[in-house]
Amino acid sequence: MAEDDDLELSELDGDHIELEGEGTELLAAAEAGGEQMKTSKDLEAVYDIPVQVSAVLGKATMQVSQLLKLGRGAVVELDRKVGEAIDIYVNNRLVARGEVVVVEDRLGVTMTEIIKSEKS
């Protein structure tokens, strides 16, 4: 499949498709049991719902007294190394890992791994 090709959900005719590259699988919206396949128009109702996205570079633990002693220019050592993947949370749920990138004069995040959640 060429990189320029765009798929619509209505074009999927199997239970799943495999994307080139990492071997990621996308499950089609069709369910066993004879339900009709969903289209992208069926998802329009959720497009305007706001979500909170957080990119966690690392974590640090310290006592309140240490925190109060921090001043301008203080450096806090995090539990991750330079170049190590960062965690990407959506509504406080881990959904992906990624890398920090620079886009023009701003920082950004690129997703490198999607985390599959366990159904509870």
Rosetta blueprint (number, residue, H / E / L):
1 M L
2 A L
3 E L
4 D L
5 D L
6 D L
7 L L
8 E L
9 L H
10 S H
11 E H
12 L L
13 D L
14 G L
15 D L
16 H E
17 I E
18 E E
19 L L
20 E L
21 G L
22 E L
23 G L
24 T L
25 E E
26 L E
27 L E
28 A L
29 A L
30 A L
31 E L
32 A L
33 G L
34 G L
35 E L
36 Q L
37 M L
38 K L
39 T L
40 S H
41 K H
42 D H
43 L H
44 E H
45 A H
46 V H
47 Y L
48 D L
49 I L
50 P L
51 V L
52 Q L
53 V E
54 S E
55 A E
56 V E
57 L L
58 G L
59 K L
60 A L
61 T L
62 M L
63 Q L
64 V H
65 S H
66 Q H
67 L H
68 L H
69 K H
70 L L
71 G L
72 R L
73 G L
74 A L
75 V L
76 V L
77 E L
78 L L
79 D L
80 R L
81 K L
82 V L
83 G L
84 E L
85 A L
86 I E
87 D E
88 I E
89 Y E
90 V E
91 N L
92 N L
93 R E
94 L E
95 V E
96 A E
97 R E
98 G E
99 E E
100 V E
101 V E
102 V E
103 V E
104 E L
105 D L
106 R E
107 L E
108 G E
109 V E
110 T E
111 M E
112 T E
113 E E
114 I E
115 I L
116 K L
117 S L
118 E L
119 K L
120 S L
